[in-house]
């Protein structure tokens, strides 16, 4: 989806912020990308990721540039303590600005659902 002057979040970004809030509140502070994708799938009720991984990671990068998320790479010590082989994970944390933007997006969506601006047009299109 195309940006509008970089002022509004696009739907995928809103979904990622809401999934981050869902996973990290109240017990966890951060989440890695793959777990975030799994949470998105759970929230949407689908068995697969609702967007491609490349789309998801680009959106995460944009959210981080916007200041709504922060991230850090897993250290070698953390990797060793977890007993995992493989590359380190990138962990994401939502910022207070991210929570505020997610809440604003939810409010806008609720208002749009209740409001029907096209309803006033109906009398003009009635055929006699």
Backbone as XML, in Angstrom:
<?xml version="1.0"?>
<chain id="A" units="angstrom">
  <residue number="1" name="UNK">
    <atom name="N" x="0.843" y="-1.178" z="0.000"/>
    <atom name="CA" x="0.000" y="0.000" z="0.000"/>
    <atom name="C" x="0.887" y="1.239" z="0.000"/>
  </residue>
  <residue number="2" name="UNK">
    <atom name="N" x="0.466" y="2.257" z="-0.677"/>
    <atom name="CA" x="1.226" y="3.483" z="-0.844"/>
    <atom name="C" x="1.095" y="4.383" z="0.382"/>
  </residue>
  <residue number="3" name="UNK">
    <atom name="N" x="2.151" y="5.047" z="0.734"/>
    <atom name="CA" x="2.165" y="5.980" z="1.852"/>
    <atom name="C" x="1.528" y="7.303" z="1.462"/>
  </residue>
  <residue number="4" name="UNK">
    <atom name="N" x="0.929" y="7.958" z="2.412"/>
    <atom name="CA" x="0.357" y="9.290" z="2.195"/>
    <atom name="C" x="1.202" y="10.320" z="2.934"/>
  </residue>
  <residue number="5" name="UNK">
    <atom name="N" x="2.255" y="10.770" z="2.291"/>
    <atom name="CA" x="3.100" y="11.786" z="2.911"/>
    <atom name="C" x="3.773" y="11.324" z="4.183"/>
  </residue>
  <residue number="6" name="UNK">
    <atom name="N" x="3.872" y="10.020" z="4.368"/>
    <atom name="CA" x="4.523" y="9.427" z="5.531"/>
    <atom name="C" x="3.886" y="9.868" z="6.847"/>
  </residue>
  <residue number="7" name="UNK">
    <atom name="N" x="2.612" y="10.218" z="6.827"/>
    <atom name="CA" x="1.964" y="10.635" z="8.069"/>
    <atom name="C" x="1.162" y="9.513" z="8.697"/>
  </residue>
  <residue number="8" name="UNK">
    <atom name="N" x="0.612" y="8.635" z="7.898"/>
    <atom name="CA" x="-0.206" y="7.543" z="8.420"/>
    <atom name="C" x="0.516" y="6.216" z="8.267"/>
  </residue>
  <residue number="9" name="UNK">
    <atom name="N" x="0.216" y="5.324" z="9.183"/>
    <atom name="CA" x="0.732" y="3.964" z="9.066"/>
    <atom name="C" x="-0.089" y="3.220" z="8.020"/>
  </residue>
  <residue number="10" name="UNK">
    <atom name="N" x="0.567" y="2.360" z="7.274"/>
    <atom name="CA" x="-0.167" y="1.511" z="6.345"/>
    <atom name="C" x="-0.698" y="0.310" z="7.118"/>
  </residue>
  <residue number="11" name="UNK">
    <atom name="N" x="-1.714" y="-0.396" z="6.607"/>
    <atom name="CA" x="-2.336" y="-1.495" z="7.364"/>
    <atom name="C" x="-1.353" y="-2.548" z="7.880"/>
  </residue>
  <residue number="12" name="UNK">
    <atom name="N" x="-0.364" y="-2.938" z="7.078"/>
    <atom name="CA" x="0.590" y="-3.938" z="7.555"/>
    <atom name="C" x="1.377" y="-3.438" z="8.763"/>
  </residue>
  <residue number="13" name="UNK">
    <atom name="N" x="1.694" y="-2.155" z="8.792"/>
    <atom name="CA" x="2.423" y="-1.597" z="9.926"/>
    <atom name="C" x="1.546" y="-1.588" z="11.178"/>
  </residue>
  <residue number="14" name="UNK">
    <atom name="N" x="0.291" y="-1.258" z="11.013"/>
    <atom name="CA" x="-0.642" y="-1.283" z="12.156"/>
    <atom name="C" x="-0.739" y="-2.705" z="12.694"/>
  </residue>
  <residue number="15" name="UNK">
    <atom name="N" x="-0.884" y="-3.678" z="11.797"/>
    <atom name="CA" x="-0.968" y="-5.081" z="12.226"/>
    <atom name="C" x="0.271" y="-5.486" z="13.003"/>
  </residue>
  <residue number="16" name="UNK">
    <atom name="N" x="1.457" y="-5.076" z="12.526"/>
    <atom name="CA" x="2.694" y="-5.442" z="13.217"/>
    <atom name="C" x="2.769" y="-4.791" z="14.594"/>
  </residue>
  <residue number="17" name="UNK">
    <atom name="N" x="2.365" y="-3.540" z="14.698"/>
    <atom name="CA" x="2.367" y="-2.893" z="16.017"/>
    <atom name="C" x="1.417" y="-3.591" z="16.974"/>
  </residue>
  <residue number="18" name="UNK">
    <atom name="N" x="0.213" y="-3.917" z="16.493"/>
    <atom name="CA" x="-0.757" y="-4.594" z="17.354"/>
    <atom name="C" x="-0.280" y="-5.988" z="17.752"/>
  </residue>
  <residue number="19" name="UNK">
    <atom name="N" x="0.354" y="-6.697" z="16.822"/>
    <atom name="CA" x="0.892" y="-8.026" z="17.151"/>
    <atom name="C" x="2.024" y="-7.899" z="18.162"/>
  </residue>
  <residue number="20" name="UNK">
    <atom name="N" x="2.855" y="-6.870" z="18.032"/>
    <atom name="CA" x="3.944" y="-6.653" z="18.993"/>
    <atom name="C" x="3.377" y="-6.384" z="20.377"/>
  </residue>
  <residue number="21" name="UNK">
    <atom name="N" x="2.341" y="-5.562" z="20.450"/>
    <atom name="CA" x="1.697" y="-5.291" z="21.738"/>
    <atom name="C" x="1.123" y="-6.585" z="22.306"/>
  </residue>
  <residue number="22" name="UNK">
    <atom name="N" x="0.475" y="-7.366" z="21.457"/>
    <atom name="CA" x="-0.146" y="-8.620" z="21.892"/>
    <atom name="C" x="0.874" y="-9.586" z="22.472"/>
  </residue>
  <residue number="23" name="UNK">
    <atom name="N" x="2.028" y="-9.693" z="21.846"/>
    <atom name="CA" x="3.048" y="-10.648" z="22.290"/>
    <atom name="C" x="3.801" y="-10.146" z="23.510"/>
  </residue>
  <residue number="24" name="UNK">
    <atom name="N" x="4.116" y="-8.858" z="23.540"/>
    <atom name="CA" x="5.021" y="-8.363" z="24.571"/>
    <atom name="C" x="4.335" y="-7.912" z="25.854"/>
  </residue>
  <residue number="25" name="UNK">
    <atom name="N" x="3.060" y="-7.618" z="25.818"/>
    <atom name="CA" x="2.375" y="-7.152" z="27.018"/>
    <atom name="C" x="1.648" y="-8.305" z="27.678"/>
  </residue>
  <residue number="26" name="UNK">
    <atom name="N" x="1.677" y="-8.477" z="28.939"/>
    <atom name="CA" x="2.367" y="-7.690" z="29.948"/>
    <atom name="C" x="3.698" y="-8.299" z="30.385"/>
  </residue>
  <residue number="27" name="UNK">
    <atom name="N" x="4.007" y="-9.542" z="29.974"/>
    <atom name="CA" x="5.168" y="-10.220" z="30.556"/>
    <atom name="C" x="6.471" y="-10.053" z="29.786"/>
  </residue>
  <residue number="28" name="UNK">
    <atom name="N" x="6.428" y="-10.072" z="28.479"/>
    <atom name="CA" x="7.645" y="-9.978" z="27.676"/>
    <atom name="C" x="7.940" y="-8.536" z="27.317"/>
  </residue>
  <residue number="29" name="UNK">
    <atom name="N" x="9.219" y="-8.238" z="27.112"/>
    <atom name="CA" x="9.594" y="-6.889" z="26.708"/>
    <atom name="C" x="9.916" y="-6.805" z="25.230"/>
  </residue>
  <residue number="30" name="UNK">
    <atom name="N" x="10.316" y="-7.923" z="24.633"/>
    <atom name="CA" x="10.730" y="-7.902" z="23.238"/>
    <atom name="C" x="10.347" y="-9.203" z="22.551"/>
  </residue>
  <residue number="31" name="UNK">
    <atom name="N" x="10.329" y="-9.163" z="21.220"/>
    <atom name="CA" x="9.926" y="-10.318" z="20.435"/>
    <atom name="C" x="10.784" y="-10.344" z="19.175"/>
  </residue>
  <residue number="32" name="UNK">
    <atom name="N" x="11.124" y="-11.537" z="18.704"/>
    <atom name="CA" x="11.898" y="-11.617" z="17.456"/>
    <atom name="C" x="10.938" y="-11.776" z="16.282"/>
  </residue>
  <residue number="33" name="UNK">
    <atom name="N" x="11.439" y="-11.488" z="15.099"/>
    <atom name="CA" x="10.610" y="-11.390" z="13.902"/>
    <atom name="C" x="9.749" y="-12.597" z="13.607"/>
  </residue>
  <residue number="34" name="UNK">
    <atom name="N" x="10.322" y="-13.802" z="13.668"/>
    <atom name="CA" x="9.556" y="-15.001" z="13.338"/>
    <atom name="C" x="8.384" y="-15.184" z="14.305"/>
  </residue>
  <residue number="35" name="UNK">
    <atom name="N" x="8.622" y="-14.952" z="15.599"/>
    <atom name="CA" x="7.547" y="-15.067" z="16.595"/>
    <atom name="C" x="6.473" y="-14.011" z="16.345"/>
  </residue>
  <residue number="36" name="UNK">
    <atom name="N" x="6.881" y="-12.859" z="15.883"/>
    <atom name="CA" x="5.933" y="-11.808" z="15.549"/>
    <atom name="C" x="5.052" y="-12.234" z="14.379"/>
  </residue>
  <residue number="37" name="UNK">
    <atom name="N" x="5.662" y="-12.873" z="13.384"/>
    <atom name="CA" x="4.900" y="-13.401" z="12.254"/>
    <atom name="C" x="3.900" y="-14.462" z="12.687"/>
  </residue>
  <residue number="38" name="UNK">
    <atom name="N" x="4.316" y="-15.345" z="13.602"/>
    <atom name="CA" x="3.400" y="-16.371" z="14.117"/>
    <atom name="C" x="2.230" y="-15.739" z="14.859"/>
  </residue>
  <residue number="39" name="UNK">
    <atom name="N" x="2.489" y="-14.677" z="15.613"/>
    <atom name="CA" x="1.418" y="-13.989" z="16.333"/>
    <atom name="C" x="0.457" y="-13.326" z="15.350"/>
  </residue>
  <residue number="40" name="UNK">
    <atom name="N" x="0.983" y="-12.746" z="14.283"/>
    <atom name="CA" x="0.121" y="-12.163" z="13.246"/>
    <atom name="C" x="-0.795" y="-13.221" z="12.654"/>
  </residue>
  <residue number="41" name="UNK">
    <atom name="N" x="-0.236" y="-14.392" z="12.365"/>
    <atom name="CA" x="-1.037" y="-15.489" z="11.823"/>
    <atom name="C" x="-2.136" y="-15.899" z="12.796"/>
  </residue>
  <residue number="42" name="UNK">
    <atom name="N" x="-1.800" y="-15.958" z="14.081"/>
    <atom name="CA" x="-2.776" y="-16.333" z="15.107"/>
    <atom name="C" x="-3.882" y="-15.289" z="15.198"/>
  </residue>
  <residue number="43" name="UNK">
    <atom name="N" x="-3.502" y="-14.005" z="15.204"/>
    <atom name="CA" x="-4.496" y="-12.939" z="15.325"/>
    <atom name="C" x="-5.436" y="-12.901" z="14.129"/>
  </residue>
  <residue number="44" name="UNK">
    <atom name="N" x="-4.921" y="-13.196" z="12.952"/>
    <atom name="CA" x="-5.759" y="-13.174" z="11.748"/>
    <atom name="C" x="-6.501" y="-14.490" z="11.538"/>
  </residue>
  <residue number="45" name="UNK">
    <atom name="N" x="-6.180" y="-15.489" z="12.338"/>
    <atom name="CA" x="-6.864" y="-16.768" z="12.231"/>
    <atom name="C" x="-6.469" y="-17.558" z="11.002"/>
  </residue>
  <residue number="46" name="UNK">
    <atom name="N" x="-5.267" y="-17.324" z="10.524"/>
    <atom name="CA" x="-4.782" y="-18.026" z="9.347"/>
    <atom name="C" x="-3.647" y="-18.963" z="9.759"/>
  </residue>
  <residue number="47" name="UNK">
    <atom name="N" x="-3.446" y="-19.982" z="8.972"/>
    <atom name="CA" x="-2.364" y="-20.906" z="9.256"/>
    <atom name="C" x="-1.035" y="-20.466" z="8.661"/>
  </residue>
  <residue number="48" name="UNK">
    <atom name="N" x="-1.058" y="-19.331" z="7.963"/>
    <atom name="CA" x="0.163" y="-18.857" z="7.323"/>
    <atom name="C" x="0.331" y="-17.366" z="7.586"/>
  </residue>
  <residue number="49" name="UNK">
    <atom name="N" x="1.505" y="-16.885" z="7.317"/>
    <atom name="CA" x="1.810" y="-15.478" z="7.501"/>
    <atom name="C" x="0.956" y="-14.645" z="6.543"/>
  </residue>
  <residue number="50" name="UNK">
    <atom name="N" x="0.268" y="-13.600" z="7.030"/>
    <atom name="CA" x="-0.622" y="-12.819" z="6.171"/>
    <atom name="C" x="0.105" y="-11.901" z="5.185"/>
  </residue>
  <residue number="51" name="UNK">
    <atom name="N" x="1.424" y="-11.849" z="5.262"/>
    <atom name="CA" x="2.224" y="-11.069" z="4.315"/>
    <atom name="C" x="3.536" y="-11.809" z="4.107"/>
  </residue>
  <residue number="52" name="UNK">
    <atom name="N" x="4.220" y="-11.514" z="3.036"/>
    <atom name="CA" x="5.483" y="-12.206" z="2.789"/>
    <atom name="C" x="6.506" y="-11.768" z="3.836"/>
  </residue>
  <residue number="53" name="UNK">
    <atom name="N" x="7.478" y="-12.638" z="4.136"/>
    <atom name="CA" x="8.506" y="-12.259" z="5.114"/>
    <atom name="C" x="9.247" y="-10.981" z="4.717"/>
  </residue>
  <residue number="54" name="UNK">
    <atom name="N" x="9.533" y="-10.807" z="3.429"/>
    <atom name="CA" x="10.249" y="-9.595" z="3.022"/>
    <atom name="C" x="9.401" y="-8.352" z="3.278"/>
  </residue>
  <residue number="55" name="UNK">
    <atom name="N" x="8.094" y="-8.433" z="3.049"/>
    <atom name="CA" x="7.191" y="-7.314" z="3.333"/>
    <atom name="C" x="7.170" y="-7.028" z="4.825"/>
  </residue>
  <residue number="56" name="UNK">
    <atom name="N" x="7.123" y="-8.093" z="5.627"/>
    <atom name="CA" x="7.084" y="-7.929" z="7.074"/>
    <atom name="C" x="8.359" y="-7.247" z="7.581"/>
  </residue>
  <residue number="57" name="UNK">
    <atom name="N" x="9.518" y="-7.704" z="7.129"/>
    <atom name="CA" x="10.765" y="-7.126" z="7.623"/>
    <atom name="C" x="10.981" y="-5.703" z="7.114"/>
  </residue>
  <residue number="58" name="UNK">
    <atom name="N" x="10.515" y="-5.389" z="5.907"/>
    <atom name="CA" x="10.585" y="-3.997" z="5.428"/>
    <atom name="C" x="9.695" y="-3.101" z="6.285"/>
  </residue>
  <residue number="59" name="UNK">
    <atom name="N" x="8.508" y="-3.593" z="6.624"/>
    <atom name="CA" x="7.599" y="-2.820" z="7.481"/>
    <atom name="C" x="8.201" y="-2.636" z="8.872"/>
  </residue>
  <residue number="60" name="UNK">
    <atom name="N" x="8.832" y="-3.667" z="9.399"/>
    <atom name="CA" x="9.493" y="-3.542" z="10.703"/>
    <atom name="C" x="10.602" y="-2.486" z="10.649"/>
  </residue>
  <residue number="61" name="UNK">
    <atom name="N" x="11.348" y="-2.477" z="9.565"/>
    <atom name="CA" x="12.423" y="-1.484" z="9.412"/>
    <atom name="C" x="11.833" y="-0.069" z="9.351"/>
  </residue>
  <residue number="62" name="UNK">
    <atom name="N" x="10.733" y="0.094" z="8.595"/>
    <atom name="CA" x="10.088" y="1.414" z="8.519"/>
    <atom name="C" x="9.565" y="1.854" z="9.885"/>
  </residue>
  <residue number="63" name="UNK">
    <atom name="N" x="8.986" y="0.914" z="10.625"/>
    <atom name="CA" x="8.491" y="1.241" z="11.964"/>
    <atom name="C" x="9.633" y="1.651" z="12.885"/>
  </residue>
  <residue number="64" name="UNK">
    <atom name="N" x="10.759" y="0.996" z="12.728"/>
    <atom name="CA" x="11.917" y="1.355" z="13.538"/>
    <atom name="C" x="12.434" y="2.744" z="13.151"/>
  </residue>
  <residue number="65" name="UNK">
    <atom name="N" x="12.489" y="3.036" z="11.859"/>
    <atom name="CA" x="12.918" y="4.361" z="11.401"/>
    <atom name="C" x="11.970" y="5.445" z="11.884"/>
  </residue>
  <residue number="66" name="UNK">
    <atom name="N" x="10.714" y="5.102" z="12.017"/>
    <atom name="CA" x="9.686" y="6.038" z="12.456"/>
    <atom name="C" x="9.743" y="6.262" z="13.974"/>
  </residue>
  <residue number="67" name="UNK">
    <atom name="N" x="10.408" y="5.380" z="14.701"/>
    <atom name="CA" x="10.529" y="5.525" z="16.147"/>
    <atom name="C" x="9.461" y="4.791" z="16.933"/>
  </residue>
  <residue number="68" name="UNK">
    <atom name="N" x="8.680" y="3.940" z="16.258"/>
    <atom name="CA" x="7.631" y="3.210" z="16.959"/>
    <atom name="C" x="8.119" y="1.870" z="17.497"/>
  </residue>
  <residue number="69" name="UNK">
    <atom name="N" x="9.220" y="1.391" z="16.963"/>
    <atom name="CA" x="9.868" y="0.165" z="17.448"/>
    <atom name="C" x="11.354" y="0.431" z="17.605"/>
  </residue>
  <residue number="70" name="UNK">
    <atom name="N" x="11.969" y="-0.321" z="18.508"/>
    <atom name="CA" x="13.432" y="-0.366" z="18.573"/>
    <atom name="C" x="13.827" y="-1.822" z="18.384"/>
  </residue>
  <residue number="71" name="UNK">
    <atom name="N" x="15.075" y="-2.051" z="18.007"/>
    <atom name="CA" x="15.513" y="-3.436" z="17.834"/>
    <atom name="C" x="16.952" y="-3.595" z="18.296"/>
  </residue>
  <residue number="72" name="UNK">
    <atom name="N" x="17.296" y="-4.843" z="18.525"/>
    <atom name="CA" x="18.674" y="-5.185" z="18.879"/>
    <atom name="C" x="18.936" y="-6.605" z="18.408"/>
  </residue>
  <residue number="73" name="UNK">
    <atom name="N" x="20.196" y="-6.897" z="18.134"/>
    <atom name="CA" x="20.579" y="-8.248" z="17.739"/>
    <atom name="C" x="20.898" y="-9.074" z="18.976"/>
  </residue>
  <residue number="74" name="UNK">
    <atom name="N" x="20.536" y="-10.325" z="18.935"/>
    <atom name="CA" x="20.856" y="-11.270" z="20.004"/>
    <atom name="C" x="22.377" y="-11.404" z="20.095"/>
  </residue>
  <residue number="75" name="UNK">
    <atom name="N" x="22.903" y="-11.402" z="21.308"/>
    <atom name="CA" x="24.346" y="-11.533" z="21.480"/>
    <atom name="C" x="24.762" y="-13.001" z="21.411"/>
  </residue>
  <residue number="76" name="UNK">
    <atom name="N" x="26.050" y="-13.215" z="21.216"/>
    <atom name="CA" x="26.583" y="-14.578" z="21.160"/>
    <atom name="C" x="26.344" y="-15.295" z="22.493"/>
  </residue>
  <residue number="77" name="UNK">
    <atom name="N" x="26.445" y="-14.570" z="23.590"/>
    <atom name="CA" x="26.218" y="-15.164" z="24.910"/>
    <atom name="C" x="24.766" y="-15.624" z="25.063"/>
  </residue>
  <residue number="78" name="UNK">
    <atom name="N" x="23.836" y="-14.802" z="24.614"/>
    <atom name="CA" x="22.428" y="-15.177" z="24.680"/>
    <atom name="C" x="22.145" y="-16.397" z="23.813"/>
  </residue>
  <residue number="79" name="UNK">
    <atom name="N" x="22.757" y="-16.424" z="22.652"/>
    <atom name="CA" x="22.593" y="-17.551" z="21.738"/>
    <atom name="C" x="23.111" y="-18.830" z="22.380"/>
  </residue>
  <residue number="80" name="UNK">
    <atom name="N" x="24.250" y="-18.729" z="23.029"/>
    <atom name="CA" x="24.853" y="-19.891" z="23.697"/>
    <atom name="C" x="24.004" y="-20.327" z="24.891"/>
  </residue>
  <residue number="81" name="UNK">
    <atom name="N" x="23.527" y="-19.373" z="25.676"/>
    <atom name="CA" x="22.708" y="-19.719" z="26.846"/>
    <atom name="C" x="21.404" y="-20.391" z="26.431"/>
  </residue>
  <residue number="82" name="UNK">
    <atom name="N" x="20.850" y="-19.986" z="25.285"/>
    <atom name="CA" x="19.618" y="-20.589" z="24.791"/>
    <atom name="C" x="19.874" y="-21.971" z="24.200"/>
  </residue>
  <residue number="83" name="UNK">
    <atom name="N" x="21.139" y="-22.288" z="23.944"/>
    <atom name="CA" x="21.485" y="-23.596" z="23.384"/>
    <atom name="C" x="21.033" y="-23.770" z="21.943"/>
  </residue>
  <residue number="84" name="UNK">
    <atom name="N" x="20.972" y="-22.668" z="21.211"/>
    <atom name="CA" x="20.542" y="-22.730" z="19.825"/>
    <atom name="C" x="21.740" y="-22.607" z="18.894"/>
  </residue>
  <residue number="85" name="UNK">
    <atom name="N" x="21.639" y="-23.292" z="17.782"/>
    <atom name="CA" x="22.596" y="-23.103" z="16.696"/>
    <atom name="C" x="21.939" y="-22.195" z="15.679"/>
  </residue>
  <residue number="86" name="UNK">
    <atom name="N" x="22.735" y="-21.553" z="14.886"/>
    <atom name="CA" x="22.160" y="-20.719" z="13.836"/>
    <atom name="C" x="22.474" y="-19.258" z="14.044"/>
  </residue>
  <residue number="87" name="UNK">
    <atom name="N" x="21.927" y="-18.442" z="13.170"/>
    <atom name="CA" x="22.225" y="-17.012" z="13.251"/>
    <atom name="C" x="21.521" y="-16.360" z="14.433"/>
  </residue>
  <residue number="88" name="UNK">
    <atom name="N" x="22.045" y="-15.233" z="14.897"/>
    <atom name="CA" x="21.371" y="-14.519" z="15.984"/>
    <atom name="C" x="20.037" y="-13.939" z="15.507"/>
  </residue>
  <residue number="89" name="UNK">
    <atom name="N" x="19.139" y="-13.751" z="16.448"/>
    <atom name="CA" x="17.819" y="-13.187" z="16.151"/>
    <atom name="C" x="17.837" y="-11.681" z="16.395"/>
  </residue>
  <residue number="90" name="UNK">
    <atom name="N" x="16.962" y="-10.995" z="15.690"/>
    <atom name="CA" x="16.784" y="-9.567" z="15.932"/>
    <atom name="C" x="15.521" y="-9.412" z="16.766"/>
  </residue>
  <residue number="91" name="UNK">
    <atom name="N" x="15.656" y="-8.780" z="17.908"/>
    <atom name="CA" x="14.538" y="-8.594" z="18.828"/>
    <atom name="C" x="13.974" y="-7.182" z="18.709"/>
  </residue>
  <residue number="92" name="UNK">
    <atom name="N" x="12.639" y="-7.083" z="18.718"/>
    <atom name="CA" x="11.939" y="-5.808" z="18.577"/>
    <atom name="C" x="11.202" y="-5.474" z="19.864"/>
  </residue>
  <residue number="93" name="UNK">
    <atom name="N" x="11.208" y="-4.191" z="20.205"/>
    <atom name="CA" x="10.496" y="-3.668" z="21.369"/>
    <atom name="C" x="9.658" y="-2.485" z="20.907"/>
  </residue>
  <residue number="94" name="UNK">
    <atom name="N" x="8.411" y="-2.430" z="21.344"/>
    <atom name="CA" x="7.558" y="-1.301" z="20.972"/>
    <atom name="C" x="7.850" y="-0.132" z="21.903"/>
  </residue>
  <residue number="95" name="UNK">
    <atom name="N" x="7.870" y="1.059" z="21.353"/>
    <atom name="CA" x="8.128" y="2.277" z="22.126"/>
    <atom name="C" x="6.796" y="2.893" z="22.561"/>
  </residue>
  <residue number="96" name="UNK">
    <atom name="N" x="6.846" y="3.831" z="23.492"/>
    <atom name="CA" x="5.600" y="4.528" z="23.855"/>
    <atom name="C" x="4.942" y="5.203" z="22.638"/>
  </residue>
  <residue number="97" name="UNK">
    <atom name="N" x="5.749" y="5.745" z="21.718"/>
    <atom name="CA" x="5.191" y="6.330" z="20.495"/>
    <atom name="C" x="4.490" y="5.263" z="19.662"/>
  </residue>
  <residue number="98" name="UNK">
    <atom name="N" x="5.036" y="4.053" z="19.647"/>
    <atom name="CA" x="4.417" y="2.953" z="18.908"/>
    <atom name="C" x="3.067" y="2.577" z="19.486"/>
  </residue>
  <residue number="99" name="UNK">
    <atom name="N" x="2.988" y="2.540" z="20.805"/>
    <atom name="CA" x="1.710" y="2.232" z="21.463"/>
    <atom name="C" x="0.692" y="3.315" z="21.132"/>
  </residue>
  <residue number="100" name="UNK">
    <atom name="N" x="1.121" y="4.581" z="21.194"/>
    <atom name="CA" x="0.213" y="5.693" z="20.892"/>
    <atom name="C" x="-0.257" y="5.641" z="19.439"/>
  </residue>
  <residue number="101" name="UNK">
    <atom name="N" x="0.640" y="5.337" z="18.504"/>
    <atom name="CA" x="0.247" y="5.255" z="17.089"/>
    <atom name="C" x="-0.707" y="4.094" z="16.854"/>
  </residue>
  <residue number="102" name="UNK">
    <atom name="N" x="-0.471" y="2.962" z="17.513"/>
    <atom name="CA" x="-1.374" y="1.814" z="17.366"/>
    <atom name="C" x="-2.753" y="2.152" z="17.911"/>
  </residue>
  <residue number="103" name="UNK">
    <atom name="N" x="-2.801" y="2.815" z="19.057"/>
    <atom name="CA" x="-4.083" y="3.200" z="19.637"/>
    <atom name="C" x="-4.824" y="4.182" z="18.722"/>
  </residue>
  <residue number="104" name="UNK">
    <atom name="N" x="-4.095" y="5.125" z="18.132"/>
    <atom name="CA" x="-4.720" y="6.092" z="17.220"/>
    <atom name="C" x="-5.266" y="5.385" z="15.982"/>
  </residue>
  <residue number="105" name="UNK">
    <atom name="N" x="-4.525" y="4.412" z="15.462"/>
    <atom name="CA" x="-4.976" y="3.665" z="14.284"/>
    <atom name="C" x="-6.237" y="2.868" z="14.599"/>
  </residue>
  <residue number="106" name="UNK">
    <atom name="N" x="-6.298" y="2.293" z="15.786"/>
    <atom name="CA" x="-7.493" y="1.536" z="16.194"/>
    <atom name="C" x="-8.689" y="2.480" z="16.316"/>
  </residue>
  <residue number="107" name="UNK">
    <atom name="N" x="-8.471" y="3.656" z="16.905"/>
    <atom name="CA" x="-9.567" y="4.641" z="17.020"/>
    <atom name="C" x="-10.071" y="5.068" z="15.643"/>
  </residue>
  <residue number="108" name="UNK">
    <atom name="N" x="-9.144" y="5.330" z="14.710"/>
    <atom name="CA" x="-9.549" y="5.724" z="13.352"/>
    <atom name="C" x="-10.348" y="4.610" z="12.682"/>
  </residue>
  <residue number="109" name="UNK">
    <atom name="N" x="-9.922" y="3.374" z="12.873"/>
    <atom name="CA" x="-10.633" y="2.242" z="12.264"/>
    <atom name="C" x="-12.032" y="2.104" z="12.850"/>
  </residue>
  <residue number="110" name="UNK">
    <atom name="N" x="-12.160" y="2.302" z="14.157"/>
    <atom name="CA" x="-13.478" y="2.217" z="14.788"/>
    <atom name="C" x="-14.397" y="3.332" z="14.294"/>
  </residue>
  <residue number="111" name="UNK">
    <atom name="N" x="-13.855" y="4.536" z="14.130"/>
    <atom name="CA" x="-14.661" y="5.653" z="13.622"/>
    <atom name="C" x="-15.083" y="5.398" z="12.183"/>
  </residue>
  <residue number="112" name="UNK">
    <atom name="N" x="-14.197" y="4.869" z="11.379"/>
    <atom name="CA" x="-14.518" y="4.594" z="9.974"/>
    <atom name="C" x="-15.602" y="3.525" z="9.874"/>
  </residue>
  <residue number="113" name="UNK">
    <atom name="N" x="-15.569" y="2.564" z="10.763"/>
    <atom name="CA" x="-16.570" y="1.497" z="10.747"/>
    <atom name="C" x="-17.958" y="2.056" z="11.074"/>
  </residue>
  <residue number="114" name="UNK">
    <atom name="N" x="-18.034" y="3.010" z="11.996"/>
    <atom name="CA" x="-19.319" y="3.571" z="12.396"/>
    <atom name="C" x="-19.843" y="4.613" z="11.408"/>
  </residue>
  <residue number="115" name="UNK">
    <atom name="N" x="-18.938" y="5.314" z="10.773"/>
    <atom name="CA" x="-19.317" y="6.407" z="9.891"/>
    <atom name="C" x="-19.475" y="5.900" z="8.458"/>
  </residue>
  <residue number="116" name="UNK">
    <atom name="N" x="-20.474" y="6.344" z="7.804"/>
    <atom name="CA" x="-20.691" y="5.973" z="6.405"/>
    <atom name="C" x="-20.876" y="7.249" z="5.605"/>
  </residue>
  <residue number="117" name="UNK">
    <atom name="N" x="-19.801" y="7.889" z="5.172"/>
    <atom name="CA" x="-19.929" y="9.170" z="4.496"/>
    <atom name="C" x="-20.721" y="9.082" z="3.196"/>
  </residue>
  <residue number="118" name="UNK">
    <atom name="N" x="-20.763" y="7.942" z="2.570"/>
    <atom name="CA" x="-21.478" y="7.783" z="1.310"/>
    <atom name="C" x="-22.974" y="7.633" z="1.498"/>
  </residue>
  <residue number="119" name="UNK">
    <atom name="N" x="-23.435" y="7.443" z="2.728"/>
    <atom name="CA" x="-24.865" y="7.241" z="2.977"/>
    <atom name="C" x="-25.697" y="8.439" z="2.519"/>
  </residue>
  <residue number="120" name="UNK">
    <atom name="N" x="-25.134" y="9.637" z="2.600"/>
    <atom name="CA" x="-25.879" y="10.824" z="2.178"/>
    <atom name="C" x="-26.041" y="10.894" z="0.664"/>
  </residue>
  <residue number="121" name="UNK">
    <atom name="N" x="-25.272" y="10.140" z="-0.081"/>
    <atom name="CA" x="-25.368" y="10.159" z="-1.550"/>
    <atom name="C" x="-26.542" y="9.348" z="-2.068"/>
  </residue>
  <residue number="122" name="UNK">
    <atom name="N" x="-27.060" y="8.426" z="-1.288"/>
    <atom name="CA" x="-28.056" y="7.469" z="-1.756"/>
    <atom name="C" x="-29.265" y="8.130" z="-2.392"/>
  </residue>
  <residue number="123" name="UNK">
    <atom name="N" x="-29.885" y="9.183" z="-1.806"/>
    <atom name="CA" x="-31.078" y="9.779" z="-2.451"/>
    <atom name="C" x="-30.820" y="10.247" z="-3.886"/>
  </residue>
  <residue number="124" name="UNK">
    <atom name="N" x="-29.622" y="10.722" z="-4.168"/>
    <atom name="CA" x="-29.307" y="11.194" z="-5.515"/>
    <atom name="C" x="-29.302" y="10.069" z="-6.536"/>
  </residue>
  <residue number="125" name="UNK">
    <atom name="N" x="-29.056" y="8.859" z="-6.119"/>
    <atom name="CA" x="-28.918" y="7.744" z="-7.044"/>
    <atom name="C" x="-30.144" y="6.841" z="-7.106"/>
  </residue>
  <residue number="126" name="UNK">
    <atom name="N" x="-31.194" y="7.215" z="-6.412"/>
    <atom name="CA" x="-32.421" y="6.411" z="-6.485"/>
    <atom name="C" x="-33.081" y="6.615" z="-7.854"/>
  </residue>
  <residue number="127" name="UNK">
    <atom name="N" x="-33.475" y="5.535" z="-8.437"/>
    <atom name="CA" x="-34.147" y="5.597" z="-9.736"/>
    <atom name="C" x="-35.636" y="5.480" z="-9.483"/>
  </residue>
  <residue number="128" name="UNK">
    <atom name="N" x="-36.410" y="6.384" z="-10.086"/>
    <atom name="CA" x="-37.866" y="6.380" z="-9.888"/>
    <atom name="C" x="-38.545" y="5.412" z="-10.828"/>
  </residue>
</chain>
